[in-house]
Amino acid sequence: MKILVCCGSGLGSSFMIEMNIKKVLKELNFDAEVDHSDLSSAAGIKADVYVGTRDIASQMTSLGDVISLNNMIDMGELKDKLTEYLNKKGLL
């Protein structure tokens, strides 16, 4: 499974969310490839699910499944939404 985190510039915020996703996945004992990108490059990167903050999430829906975060530093929200997605896909 591949998770791609997107932000406007592909630098700070997407990298921070990528690190937090890796922490959550470790807690869940779930192995996945996690990477980050800027929004414009994301269209050329195949992933199973795309993660971004709510301000850009609507721009990613044409790419595939999207997890929209209200607060990019809220680890509880991130864990809840990742767990919900993985359960919905029958992966957890």
C-alpha positions in Angstrom: 0.0 0.0 0.0 1.2 3.5 -0.8 0.1 6.7 1.0 1.0 10.0 -0.6 0.8 13.2 1.5 0.2 16.4 -0.5 0.6 20.1 0.3 0.8 23.2 -1.7 4.6 23.3 -2.0 5.5 19.7 -1.1 7.9 20.7 1.6 7.3 21.3 5.3 3.7 20.5 6.1 3.5 17.4 3.9 6.8 16.1 5.3 5.6 16.6 8.9 2.4 14.7 8.1 4.4 11.9 6.5 6.4 11.5 9.6 3.3 11.5 11.8 1.6 8.9 9.5 4.7 6.7 9.9 4.4 6.9 13.7 0.7 6.0 13.5 1.3 3.1 11.2 4.0 1.8 13.5 1.5 1.9 16.4 -1.0 0.0 14.3 1.6 -2.5 13.3 0.8 -1.8 9.6 3.4 -1.6 6.9 2.9 0.9 4.1 5.0 3.1 1.8 4.6 6.8 2.8 5.8 9.7 0.7 5.1 13.4 0.3 4.7 15.7 -2.7 3.4 19.0 -3.8 -0.1 19.1 -5.1 0.8 19.7 -8.8 3.2 16.7 -8.9 0.7 14.4 -7.1 -1.2 13.7 -10.3 1.8 11.9 -11.7 2.3 9.7 -8.6 0.2 6.6 -8.1 -1.0 6.0 -4.6 -3.7 4.0 -2.9 -4.7 7.0 -0.8 -3.8 10.6 -0.8 -3.7 12.7 2.4 -3.9 16.4 2.7 -5.4 19.2 4.7 -8.9 20.2 4.1 -7.9 23.3 2.1 -6.5 21.2 -0.7 -8.3 17.9 -0.2 -11.0 18.8 -2.7 -8.4 19.3 -5.4 -7.2 15.7 -4.9 -10.4 13.8 -5.3 -9.8 13.2 -9.0 -6.6 11.3 -8.0 -8.4 8.6 -5.9 -9.2 8.0 -2.3 -8.5 11.0 -0.1 -8.1 11.5 3.6 -8.8 15.1 4.5 -7.3 16.5 7.8 -8.9 19.4 9.6 -5.8 19.9 11.7 -2.4 18.7 10.4 -0.8 18.4 13.8 -3.7 16.5 15.6 -2.3 13.0 16.0 -5.6 11.8 17.3 -7.5 12.9 14.2 -4.8 11.4 12.0 -4.9 8.1 13.8 -8.7 8.0 13.7 -9.0 8.8 10.0 -6.2 6.4 9.0 -7.7 3.6 11.1 -11.1 4.2 9.7 -9.8 4.1 6.1 -7.8 0.9 6.7 -10.8 -0.8 8.3 -13.1 0.3 5.5 -10.6 -1.3 3.0 -10.4 -4.4 5.1 -6.7 -4.0 5.8 -6.8 -3.8 9.6 
